[in-house]
């Protein structure tokens, strides 16, 4: 083999090597992109129509990955929690999310379930900076107070404490002021005064910020 043939052969080998390298990089990029767009669970083991929808929807998959990260961070804080409330509540939440197939808009129901759960864990386990606490005394009684801490989650949340009871509430649309609602409680503030309902069927309390 003369020098020209050797040079041509070396050039051919270089082209083959570069082609193989480009092909391998392309495969890695495809695999990496697929993993980045997948939810936190194995879609080959998806159970039910809601999990299948999450696997097929980029936005829902992103929400699932975000929740997985938030849950992992909360788990580190709740490691000594007895009883293990976080784990049991998460199992209950998954069941509730999967029940979104009963909704008139399963996708909207699922997306909302993810956002509310993410916000709940971020607030409850202080995974975002709190604003507060702030004290409000109610019904002109300084001893009857509600302690409120706000969190810039999505949607915004607050945690209200009254005596030995705690309520997580989410910001709601309102014509004026800031209105938050929880399971059986509500907090509607306007210009330093708040209307608070504490418990199902309870009367409104007029509260003032200290």
N, C-alpha and C positions, 0 to 999 in steps of 0.2 A: 504494500500500500504506500503510494507516494505521499508527499507532504500535503498536496491539495486534497487528496482523498481523506487523509487523516483529519484535516481541518473541517471538511464537510461532515465527516462522521461525528466529530466532537460537537459541531453545531447542531446536528440532528438530535444527539443525546441531550443537549441543553434545552432544545425546544420541547422534547418529550418530558423532561424534568419540570420545566416551567408550566407545561400544560397540566401535568398531574398535580402540581402545587395549586394552580388556580382552581382545578376541579375540587380538590380537598378543602380549600378555603371556602368555596361556594357551598359545599355540603355542610361545613361547620356553621356558616352564616344561616343557612336554611334551618338547621336543627336548633341553633340558638334563638332564632326568631320565633320558631314554633314553640319553644319552651317559654319564651318571654310572653307570648300571647295566650298561653294555656292557663287555666285556673290552678289553684294550689293542690287540687286532688287529681287522681288518675282518671282521665276521661274514659279509658277502656273499662272502668269499673263504675261508671256513672249509674246511679240508681234513680229511676223515675224521670219524668218529662222535664222537671225543673233543672236538675243537674245536667241533663242533656242540652237544654237551652243555654245554660251557663257556658258549657263547653263550646257552643257554636257562636256565642256572642262575645265580641272583643271587649265591649264595655263591662259586661257582667263578669267576664274572666278577670279583668283588671280590678274590679271591686272585690272579687273573691281573693285575689292575691293580696290586696291591701288589708282586708280583714284578717287574713292569715298572719300578716306581719304584726298587726295591732294585737291580735290574740296572743301571739308569741311574747310580745313585750309585756302584756298584762299578766301572762302566766308566770313570768319571772318575779313579778311583784306579789302574786298570789300564791307563791310556792308553798307557804306555810299556812294557807287558808284552811281552817277546819270548822265545819265540813267543807269539802271542795266545791264551793258554790259556783265558781267560774266554769268548771268542767260540766257540771250538771246543767247550768243555764245554757251553755253552748250547745249541748245535745238538744235541749228544748228549742233553742233558736233554729237549729238545722231542721227540726221537724216542722216548725212554723214556716220556715222558708219554703220547704218542699210542699206545704199545703197551699202555696200560691197558685197551683194549678186550678184551684177552685175559684180563683178571682176572675172577674170579667176581663182584666188586663194582667195576665200572669207575669209579663215582663216588667211592667211598672211596679207591680207588687213585689217582685223579687229585688229589683233595684232599690226600692224604698227600704226593704228589709235589711239589705246590706248597709245602706247609708246610716240608718238608725242604730244598727248594732255597732258599727264602727264608732259613731259619735258617743254612744253609751259607754263603751269600753275606754275610749280616750278620756272621757270626763270622770268616770268612776275611779279609774286607776291613775288619774293625773298624768296622762301621757302627753297632754298639751298644757301650756302655762295657764294657771287659773287667774281670774280677776276677782279679787275679793279675799276673804268673805266680807259681806255687808250685813249689818244688823237692822232689822225692822221690828218695832214694837207695835202691837196690834190692839185694837179696841181700847185705846187710851190706857192700856195696862203695861207698864214697863217690864213686868215679869212674863208677859205673854209675847214672846218674840220668835221671829223666824229668821234664821241665818241663811244667807243666799250666797253662793259662789257661782260665777259665770265662766263659761268655757267657749272659746272660738273654734268650735267644731263645725262640721257640715252635715246637718243643720246645727246652728248654735244651740247650746244646752245650758241648763243650770242645775245645780244640786241644792235643794232646800232642806233645811233641818229644823224640826220643831220638836222639842223634847227628845224622846228617844226614837223618833221616826224620821226617815229620810226619803225624799222623793226626787227622782230624776225627771226633768221636764224639757220639752223641745219647743223652740220658738215657732209661733204660729203667725199667719198673716193677721194683721189688725189695722184698723183705720187710724189709730193713734197709739202712742206708747209702745211698749214691748210686752207681748203676751206669750206666756209659756204654759204648756199643758203637759201633765203627766198622766199616770193611770187614773187616779182619782183626785188629783190636786191641780190647781192652777195658780198662776202668779201673773198679775197684769199691772205693770208699773207705768206711771206717767208723772213726770216732774217730781220725783222723790217720794211719791206716795204710791201705794200698791193696794190692789184688791186681791185678797188671797182666799181661796177655797181649799180647805184642808180636810179631805175625806169625802166620800160619795154622799151626796145629799146634804152636806154641811152648809150652814149659812155663810155668806160672804163676810170676811173680816177686813176692816179698814186699817191699814198699817202704814206707819211713817218711818222713814229712814233716820237712823240715829245720826 
